[in-house]
Amino acid sequence: MKLFEIGKNIKTLRVDNGLTQQELADKSGISRVTLGRLERGLVVSISVKTLDLILDNLGLEIEFKNKEGFGLPTLDEI
């Protein structure tokens, strides 16, 4: 998943959780401007620690997956 896709997902999750950008930013220890830029795909880099804090405040965690198949099911799985 690309960083701009992560930002879109963070925005969706934030809205679904009834949080404003300011509330999530405050809980995550970042500025509202940074969070807004991340959600719009304008942040070119972000630390894993900061991303982990944001996701933790949305009830999620970082998980590493093998990118083989890019998440598409294999023929055996179909």
N, C-alpha and C positions, 0 to 999 in steps of 0.2 A: 504494500500500500504506500502510495506517495504521500508526502507531507501535506499537499493541498487537499488530498482526499481525507486525511486524518482531521484536518481543520473543519471540513464540511460535516464530518461525523460528530466532532466535538460540539459544533453548533446545534445539530439536531438533538443530541443527547442533553445538552444544556437546556434547550427549550422544553424538551420532554420532561425534564426534572423541575421545570418551573423556576429556573434560575436566570437572573439577569447576567449580562457580561460582567458587571461590576461585582456581583455577589461571587461568581465563580472565580474571578480574578483575585479578589480579596482572600478567599479560602485557599487559593493556590499560591499566593505570595507573588503574583505578577501584576503588571499594570493592565488596566482595561484595554488600553491601546494595543498592547502586545497580544492579548487574547483576541481582540477584534481582527488584527492583522492575520493571526493564525487561522481564524475561522474563514477569512476571505482568501486564504492561500497566498498571502503576501509575505509570510515569514519564510526565509530561505533556510534557516537552521534554528534548532531549538535543542536544549540539552535534554538528555534522557531523564534526568532528575526532574526538570520542570514538566516535561510531558507526563511523567509518572505521577506528579502531584496533581495535575489537572485531571487525569484519568481516575485517580484515587477519589477525588472529590465528586466524581460522577459514578462511583461504585464499580469501577473497572480497573484492570491491571494490564500491564504490557505482557504479551505472550509472543514468544518466538515460534514461527512455523516455517517449515520447509516450503519454499516458493515453487517447488516442482508442480507443474500443472496449474499454477496460479489460482488455486482454490476450485478449479473445475473438477467434477467427478471423473474418475477413471472409468474405462469401459467395464471393469469388474464391479464397480460400485453402482453402475446403472442397471 
